Every structure is written in C-alpha cells, then in structure tokens.
Amino acid sequence: VASLKSNADADKQSVEIKIAKVAMLNVTLWIFAWTPFAVVCIMGVLGDQTKLTPLVSALPILFAKTSCVYNP
C-alpha cells in the first residue's frame, strides 16, 4: 500500500510541475508579445518620433494582439 501511495504522490507532483511549466510559458509568451508594443509606445512619447513609420508602429500592435492566441 505504501508503494501505491508514493506513486500517486509522484504523479500528483508531476502534474503540478507540468501546470507550473505551462503557466510560466504563458507568462513568457505574453511578455514577448507585448514588449515590442510597449517599446514603440515609449518611443512615441519619449523617443525620436521620426523613426516610427506606419509599418514600424503597426507590426508590434499585430504581434501583441496574437497573445490571445497563445493563451485563449
């Protein structure tokens, strides 16, 4: 009986580790998706605005909106 309990505990811990990995992956993907958008916004307020062409400002917005695909 003791060996069955230890196996169940190991399975439970394995599932918890998998859940933690998925959560960390979601957070990492969210940061990677929204960081370019934040940089473009900060450049628009504090930086050189001549570098912000329509394409340069549109691509980070589209990339940031894909974060809902990563974490539905």
C-alpha positions, 0 to 999 in steps of 0.5 A: 500500500505504501508503494501505491501511495508514493506513486500517486504522490509522484504523479500528483507532483508531476502534474503540478510541475507540468501546470507550473511549466505551462503557466510560466510559458504563458507568462513568457509568451505574453511578455514577448508579445507585448514588449515590442508594443510597449517599446514603440509606445515609449518611443512615441512619447519619449523617443525620436518620433521620426523613426516610427513609420506606419509599418514600424508602429503597426507590426508590434500592435499585430504581434501583441494582439496574437497573445490571445492566441497563445493563451485563449 
